[in-house]
Amino acid sequence: MERHELETVVYEKEGPIARIILNRPDKANAQDSAMVWDVENSLKDAEGDYAIKVVVMKANGRGFSSGHDVMGPGGASFPEFTAAAEAGHPWGGPGTLFLWPVLHLWEFEKPTVSAVHGYCLGGGTYFALLHDIVVASEDAYFQMPLPQGFGLPGGETMVEPWVMMNFHHAYEYLYLSQTVDAREAHRLGMVNRVVPRDDLDDTVETIAHQIAQAPLSVLMGIKAGVKRAWETMGMRVHLQSGLQVMQAVGRAGDVAAWRAENQERGYGMAPRQVAAKRSEAGAEEAAGRERA
């Protein structure tokens, strides 16, 4: 087996299978700039290696990914944001980190399978849910906390309408920053299978090796056909326009006032924490209306 320990990722190649293992467990596998590029460069290597037929993505630690590293000190997590801001470009940094690499994962030409356990939040859901096949352990849960927790419509690329292909489910998930456990994610069509935690790795390895029984050209032909069908529904254009909408919303006056209100109320800055506090406040307002 060929194994490379990168800064934030372990990259393995064994026979027809490549594995990208998120390896920042002390930071809850939060996505900083280094992780984005470690994943991107691993994908490029697997893409150009004709011996590789299937890519598996999974994670070390207690969960899959806590999302973007928004709590990184002094903007050090995303130097691309700083460079774009200094150049006066409104979405250059987010586009560089969280649009084009996401599109690369979506458009990756070979089969991909993800193994998701524990928390899978914010931008981490994109690393998990854009794979061709998603297997979740029973302890997995998913959330996009940014609408209720950070004052943004979602991540830089709104994949949820395409992941669910049901606008009712997508609205509820995003409007409420809803936390969805593995079984509910399966019901909503976000994941293919739910298995016991101890069976997660073996299940994904079996699926990957079963896929790899077919010729690479056949697998790439299937992938091209399915992706082309999605492209005719505007997936690629939607992801690009979603980034620009998010940048405009993030600079809106009512969003700035809402963030200041969160601070005044003592809700903090962590999106998941703020979303939980906002949910409690909404429930209390509804209960007060019923009592009145």
Buried (B, 14 or more C-beta within 10 A) or exposed (E): EEEEEBEBBBBBBEEBBBBBBBBBEEBBBBBBBBBBBBBBBBBEBBBEBEEBBBBBBBBBBEBBBBBBBBEBEEEEBBBBBEEBEEEEBBBBBBBBBBBBBBBBBBBBEBBBBBBBBBBBBBBBBBBBBBBBBBBBBBBBBBBBBBBBBBBBBBBBBBBBBBBBEBEEBBEBBBEBBBBBBBBBBBEBEBBBBBBEEEBBBEBBBEBBBEBBEBEBEEBBEBBEEEBEEBEEEEBBEBBBEBBBBBBEBBEEEEBEEBBEEBEEEEBEEBBBBBBBBBBEEEEEEEEEEEEE
